[in-house]
Amino acid sequence: MKKVTWPSFREASNSSIVVITTVLLLMGFLAFADWGLSAVFDLVLWRRVGG
């Protein structure tokens, strides 16, 4: 088994910042995609029902 070393505080904080940033960007993208797709589906469904 190889020796295990803990990351330094700087490495751990940098990794945490990368993870949090990625999660926030993905959350924003998914929220925008959800909003856009629901608007498209509402438009299509209401046009079919009304037309």
SEFIZA-3560 file (N, C-alpha, C; in Angstrom, 3 decimals):
REM SEFIZA-3560
<numar><xx>0.833</xx><yy>-1.176</yy><zz>0.000</zz><atom>N</atom></numar>
<numar><xx>0.000</xx><yy>0.000</yy><zz>0.000</zz><atom>CA</atom></numar>
<numar><xx>0.884</xx><yy>1.248</yy><zz>0.000</zz><atom>C</atom></numar>
<numar><xx>0.466</xx><yy>2.244</yy><zz>-0.768</zz><atom>N</atom></numar>
<numar><xx>1.245</xx><yy>3.475</yy><zz>-0.843</zz><atom>CA</atom></numar>
<numar><xx>0.872</xx><yy>4.426</yy><zz>0.290</zz><atom>C</atom></numar>
<numar><xx>1.778</xx><yy>5.320</yy><zz>0.574</zz><atom>N</atom></numar>
<numar><xx>1.552</xx><yy>6.308</yy><zz>1.626</zz><atom>CA</atom></numar>
<numar><xx>0.457</xx><yy>7.282</yy><zz>1.189</zz><atom>C</atom></numar>
<numar><xx>-0.436</xx><yy>7.565</yy><zz>2.096</zz><atom>N</atom></numar>
<numar><xx>-1.531</xx><yy>8.495</yy><zz>1.827</zz><atom>CA</atom></numar>
<numar><xx>-1.156</xx><yy>9.857</yy><zz>2.400</zz><atom>C</atom></numar>
<numar><xx>-1.332</xx><yy>10.904</yy><zz>1.591</zz><atom>N</atom></numar>
<numar><xx>-1.064</xx><yy>12.256</yy><zz>2.086</zz><atom>CA</atom></numar>
<numar><xx>-2.331</xx><yy>13.092</yy><zz>1.955</zz><atom>C</atom></numar>
<numar><xx>-2.584</xx><yy>13.876</yy><zz>2.970</zz><atom>N</atom></numar>
<numar><xx>-3.736</xx><yy>14.761</yy><zz>2.953</zz><atom>CA</atom></numar>
<numar><xx>-3.418</xx><yy>15.978</yy><zz>2.107</zz><atom>C</atom></numar>
<numar><xx>-4.422</xx><yy>16.519</yy><zz>1.426</zz><atom>N</atom></numar>
<numar><xx>-4.164</xx><yy>17.743</yy><zz>0.659</zz><atom>CA</atom></numar>
<numar><xx>-3.924</xx><yy>18.917</yy><zz>1.609</zz><atom>C</atom></numar>
<numar><xx>-3.193</xx><yy>19.890</yy><zz>1.115</zz><atom>N</atom></numar>
<numar><xx>-2.981</xx><yy>21.090</yy><zz>1.922</zz><atom>CA</atom></numar>
<numar><xx>-4.289</xx><yy>21.878</yy><zz>1.991</zz><atom>C</atom></numar>
<numar><xx>-4.323</xx><yy>22.847</yy><zz>2.888</zz><atom>N</atom></numar>
<numar><xx>-5.526</xx><yy>23.674</yy><zz>3.017</zz><atom>CA</atom></numar>
<numar><xx>-5.817</xx><yy>24.397</yy><zz>1.713</zz><atom>C</atom></numar>
<numar><xx>-4.776</xx><yy>24.887</yy><zz>1.048</zz><atom>N</atom></numar>
<numar><xx>-4.956</xx><yy>25.606</yy><zz>-0.217</zz><atom>CA</atom></numar>
<numar><xx>-5.523</xx><yy>24.681</yy><zz>-1.291</zz><atom>C</atom></numar>
<numar><xx>-5.002</xx><yy>23.464</yy><zz>-1.400</zz><atom>N</atom></numar>
<numar><xx>-5.515</xx><yy>22.511</yy><zz>-2.388</zz><atom>CA</atom></numar>
<numar><xx>-6.967</xx><yy>22.151</yy><zz>-2.098</zz><atom>C</atom></numar>
<numar><xx>-7.275</xx><yy>21.930</yy><zz>-0.833</zz><atom>N</atom></numar>
<numar><xx>-8.646</xx><yy>21.568</yy><zz>-0.459</zz><atom>CA</atom></numar>
<numar><xx>-9.613</xx><yy>22.724</yy><zz>-0.718</zz><atom>C</atom></numar>
<numar><xx>-9.200</xx><yy>23.944</yy><zz>-0.396</zz><atom>N</atom></numar>
<numar><xx>-10.096</xx><yy>25.083</yy><zz>-0.623</zz><atom>CA</atom></numar>
<numar><xx>-10.266</xx><yy>25.350</yy><zz>-2.116</zz><atom>C</atom></numar>
<numar><xx>-9.210</xx><yy>25.196</yy><zz>-2.905</zz><atom>N</atom></numar>
<numar><xx>-9.332</xx><yy>25.375</yy><zz>-4.353</zz><atom>CA</atom></numar>
<numar><xx>-10.259</xx><yy>24.325</yy><zz>-4.954</zz><atom>C</atom></numar>
<numar><xx>-10.131</xx><yy>23.093</yy><zz>-4.509</zz><atom>N</atom></numar>
<numar><xx>-11.012</xx><yy>22.035</yy><zz>-5.010</zz><atom>CA</atom></numar>
<numar><xx>-12.458</xx><yy>22.308</yy><zz>-4.614</zz><atom>C</atom></numar>
<numar><xx>-12.666</xx><yy>22.792</yy><zz>-3.405</zz><atom>N</atom></numar>
<numar><xx>-14.022</xx><yy>23.112</yy><zz>-2.954</zz><atom>CA</atom></numar>
<numar><xx>-14.627</xx><yy>24.233</yy><zz>-3.789</zz><atom>C</atom></numar>
<numar><xx>-13.832</xx><yy>25.232</yy><zz>-4.116</zz><atom>N</atom></numar>
<numar><xx>-14.323</xx><yy>26.342</yy><zz>-4.941</zz><atom>CA</atom></numar>
<numar><xx>-14.707</xx><yy>25.844</yy><zz>-6.326</zz><atom>C</atom></numar>
<numar><xx>-13.901</xx><yy>24.954</yy><zz>-6.894</zz><atom>N</atom></numar>
<numar><xx>-14.210</xx><yy>24.399</yy><zz>-8.214</zz><atom>CA</atom></numar>
<numar><xx>-15.512</xx><yy>23.613</yy><zz>-8.165</zz><atom>C</atom></numar>
<numar><xx>-15.692</xx><yy>22.802</yy><zz>-7.142</zz><atom>N</atom></numar>
<numar><xx>-16.906</xx><yy>21.993</yy><zz>-7.018</zz><atom>CA</atom></numar>
<numar><xx>-18.131</xx><yy>22.888</yy><zz>-6.840</zz><atom>C</atom></numar>
<numar><xx>-18.058</xx><yy>23.876</yy><zz>-5.964</zz><atom>N</atom></numar>
<numar><xx>-19.198</xx><yy>24.764</yy><zz>-5.714</zz><atom>CA</atom></numar>
<numar><xx>-19.541</xx><yy>25.558</yy><zz>-6.970</zz><atom>C</atom></numar>
<numar><xx>-18.532</xx><yy>26.053</yy><zz>-7.681</zz><atom>N</atom></numar>
<numar><xx>-18.772</xx><yy>26.802</yy><zz>-8.918</zz><atom>CA</atom></numar>
<numar><xx>-19.433</xx><yy>25.923</yy><zz>-9.966</zz><atom>C</atom></numar>
<numar><xx>-18.949</xx><yy>24.696</yy><zz>-10.114</zz><atom>N</atom></numar>
<numar><xx>-19.529</xx><yy>23.771</yy><zz>-11.086</zz><atom>CA</atom></numar>
<numar><xx>-20.978</xx><yy>23.461</yy><zz>-10.750</zz><atom>C</atom></numar>
<numar><xx>-21.264</xx><yy>23.233</yy><zz>-9.483</zz><atom>N</atom></numar>
<numar><xx>-22.637</xx><yy>22.940</yy><zz>-9.062</zz><atom>CA</atom></numar>
<numar><xx>-23.546</xx><yy>24.136</yy><zz>-9.339</zz><atom>C</atom></numar>
<numar><xx>-23.097</xx><yy>25.341</yy><zz>-9.042</zz><atom>N</atom></numar>
<numar><xx>-23.914</xx><yy>26.533</yy><zz>-9.285</zz><atom>CA</atom></numar>
<numar><xx>-24.170</xx><yy>26.749</yy><zz>-10.773</zz><atom>C</atom></numar>
<numar><xx>-23.144</xx><yy>26.545</yy><zz>-11.597</zz><atom>N</atom></numar>
<numar><xx>-23.329</xx><yy>26.689</yy><zz>-13.043</zz><atom>CA</atom></numar>
<numar><xx>-24.298</xx><yy>25.642</yy><zz>-13.584</zz><atom>C</atom></numar>
<numar><xx>-24.157</xx><yy>24.411</yy><zz>-13.130</zz><atom>N</atom></numar>
<numar><xx>-25.062</xx><yy>23.353</yy><zz>-13.572</zz><atom>CA</atom></numar>
<numar><xx>-26.484</xx><yy>23.630</yy><zz>-13.098</zz><atom>C</atom></numar>
<numar><xx>-26.628</xx><yy>24.132</yy><zz>-11.875</zz><atom>N</atom></numar>
<numar><xx>-27.944</xx><yy>24.473</yy><zz>-11.353</zz><atom>CA</atom></numar>
<numar><xx>-28.591</xx><yy>25.570</yy><zz>-12.205</zz><atom>C</atom></numar>
<numar><xx>-27.819</xx><yy>26.587</yy><zz>-12.561</zz><atom>N</atom></numar>
<numar><xx>-28.345</xx><yy>27.655</yy><zz>-13.399</zz><atom>CA</atom></numar>
<numar><xx>-28.746</xx><yy>27.157</yy><zz>-14.773</zz><atom>C</atom></numar>
<numar><xx>-27.915</xx><yy>26.308</yy><zz>-15.371</zz><atom>N</atom></numar>
<numar><xx>-28.233</xx><yy>25.757</yy><zz>-16.686</zz><atom>CA</atom></numar>
<numar><xx>-29.505</xx><yy>24.927</yy><zz>-16.634</zz><atom>C</atom></numar>
<numar><xx>-29.629</xx><yy>24.062</yy><zz>-15.633</zz><atom>N</atom></numar>
<numar><xx>-30.817</xx><yy>23.214</yy><zz>-15.533</zz><atom>CA</atom></numar>
<numar><xx>-32.071</xx><yy>24.035</yy><zz>-15.253</zz><atom>C</atom></numar>
<numar><xx>-31.960</xx><yy>25.081</yy><zz>-14.439</zz><atom>N</atom></numar>
<numar><xx>-33.116</xx><yy>25.939</yy><zz>-14.172</zz><atom>CA</atom></numar>
<numar><xx>-33.549</xx><yy>26.653</yy><zz>-15.446</zz><atom>C</atom></numar>
<numar><xx>-32.593</xx><yy>27.163</yy><zz>-16.213</zz><atom>N</atom></numar>
<numar><xx>-32.910</xx><yy>27.838</yy><zz>-17.470</zz><atom>CA</atom></numar>
<numar><xx>-33.521</xx><yy>26.861</yy><zz>-18.474</zz><atom>C</atom></numar>
<numar><xx>-32.965</xx><yy>25.657</yy><zz>-18.571</zz><atom>N</atom></numar>
<numar><xx>-33.503</xx><yy>24.650</yy><zz>-19.490</zz><atom>CA</atom></numar>
<numar><xx>-34.916</xx><yy>24.246</yy><zz>-19.075</zz><atom>C</atom></numar>
<numar><xx>-35.153</xx><yy>24.092</yy><zz>-17.780</zz><atom>N</atom></numar>
<numar><xx>-36.481</xx><yy>23.733</yy><zz>-17.285</zz><atom>CA</atom></numar>
<numar><xx>-37.487</xx><yy>24.828</yy><zz>-17.611</zz><atom>C</atom></numar>
<numar><xx>-37.095</xx><yy>26.071</yy><zz>-17.365</zz><atom>N</atom></numar>
<numar><xx>-37.983</xx><yy>27.203</yy><zz>-17.661</zz><atom>CA</atom></numar>
<numar><xx>-38.283</xx><yy>27.276</yy><zz>-19.153</zz><atom>C</atom></numar>
<numar><xx>-37.257</xx><yy>27.159</yy><zz>-19.971</zz><atom>N</atom></numar>
<numar><xx>-37.441</xx><yy>27.252</yy><zz>-21.413</zz><atom>CA</atom></numar>
<numar><xx>-38.297</xx><yy>26.127</yy><zz>-21.970</zz><atom>C</atom></numar>
<numar><xx>-38.021</xx><yy>24.908</yy><zz>-21.537</zz><atom>N</atom></numar>
<numar><xx>-38.806</xx><yy>23.776</yy><zz>-22.035</zz><atom>CA</atom></numar>
<numar><xx>-40.252</xx><yy>23.847</yy><zz>-21.566</zz><atom>C</atom></numar>
<numar><xx>-40.476</xx><yy>24.290</yy><zz>-20.342</zz><atom>N</atom></numar>
<numar><xx>-41.864</xx><yy>24.399</yy><zz>-19.880</zz><atom>CA</atom></numar>
<numar><xx>-42.602</xx><yy>25.481</yy><zz>-20.666</zz><atom>C</atom></numar>
<numar><xx>-41.914</xx><yy>26.559</yy><zz>-21.025</zz><atom>N</atom></numar>
<numar><xx>-42.545</xx><yy>27.604</yy><zz>-21.836</zz><atom>CA</atom></numar>
<numar><xx>-42.895</xx><yy>27.070</yy><zz>-23.222</zz><atom>C</atom></numar>
<numar><xx>-42.005</xx><yy>26.293</yy><zz>-23.813</zz><atom>N</atom></numar>
<numar><xx>-42.263</xx><yy>25.719</yy><zz>-25.136</zz><atom>CA</atom></numar>
<numar><xx>-43.425</xx><yy>24.741</yy><zz>-25.070</zz><atom>C</atom></numar>
<numar><xx>-43.430</xx><yy>23.862</yy><zz>-24.074</zz><atom>N</atom></numar>
<numar><xx>-44.514</xx><yy>22.894</yy><zz>-23.954</zz><atom>CA</atom></numar>
<numar><xx>-45.850</xx><yy>23.579</yy><zz>-23.676</zz><atom>C</atom></numar>
<numar><xx>-45.846</xx><yy>24.612</yy><zz>-22.844</zz><atom>N</atom></numar>
<numar><xx>-47.082</xx><yy>25.359</yy><zz>-22.603</zz><atom>CA</atom></numar>
<numar><xx>-47.594</xx><yy>25.991</yy><zz>-23.891</zz><atom>C</atom></numar>
<numar><xx>-46.699</xx><yy>26.562</yy><zz>-24.660</zz><atom>N</atom></numar>
<numar><xx>-47.088</xx><yy>27.178</yy><zz>-25.924</zz><atom>CA</atom></numar>
<numar><xx>-47.682</xx><yy>26.143</yy><zz>-26.872</zz><atom>C</atom></numar>
<numar><xx>-47.033</xx><yy>25.003</yy><zz>-26.997</zz><atom>N</atom></numar>
<numar><xx>-47.509</xx><yy>23.949</yy><zz>-27.904</zz><atom>CA</atom></numar>
<numar><xx>-48.839</xx><yy>23.388</yy><zz>-27.418</zz><atom>C</atom></numar>
<numar><xx>-48.947</xx><yy>23.097</yy><zz>-26.145</zz><atom>N</atom></numar>
<numar><xx>-50.177</xx><yy>22.497</yy><zz>-25.623</zz><atom>CA</atom></numar>
<numar><xx>-51.342</xx><yy>23.471</yy><zz>-25.682</zz><atom>C</atom></numar>
<numar><xx>-51.114</xx><yy>24.739</yy><zz>-25.322</zz><atom>N</atom></numar>
<numar><xx>-52.215</xx><yy>25.699</yy><zz>-25.338</zz><atom>CA</atom></numar>
<numar><xx>-52.651</xx><yy>26.022</yy><zz>-26.757</zz><atom>C</atom></numar>
<numar><xx>-51.737</xx><yy>25.980</yy><zz>-27.700</zz><atom>N</atom></numar>
<numar><xx>-52.115</xx><yy>26.207</yy><zz>-29.089</zz><atom>CA</atom></numar>
<numar><xx>-52.978</xx><yy>25.071</yy><zz>-29.605</zz><atom>C</atom></numar>
<numar><xx>-52.621</xx><yy>23.838</yy><zz>-29.240</zz><atom>N</atom></numar>
<numar><xx>-53.411</xx><yy>22.692</yy><zz>-29.696</zz><atom>CA</atom></numar>
<numar><xx>-54.792</xx><yy>22.689</yy><zz>-29.063</zz><atom>C</atom></numar>
<numar><xx>-54.845</xx><yy>23.009</yy><zz>-27.765</zz><atom>N</atom></numar>
<numar><xx>-56.136</xx><yy>23.014</yy><zz>-27.075</zz><atom>CA</atom></numar>
<numar><xx>-57.003</xx><yy>24.142</yy><zz>-27.611</zz><atom>C</atom></numar>
<numar><xx>-56.421</xx><yy>25.313</yy><zz>-27.798</zz><atom>N</atom></numar>
<numar><xx>-57.184</xx><yy>26.470</yy><zz>-28.243</zz><atom>CA</atom></numar>
<numar><xx>-57.500</xx><yy>26.447</yy><zz>-29.730</zz><atom>C</atom></numar>
<numar><xx>-56.699</xx><yy>25.740</yy><zz>-30.517</zz><atom>N</atom></numar>
<numar><xx>-56.859</xx><yy>25.802</yy><zz>-31.956</zz><atom>CA</atom></numar>
<numar><xx>-57.641</xx><yy>24.669</yy><zz>-32.488</zz><atom>C</atom></numar>
//
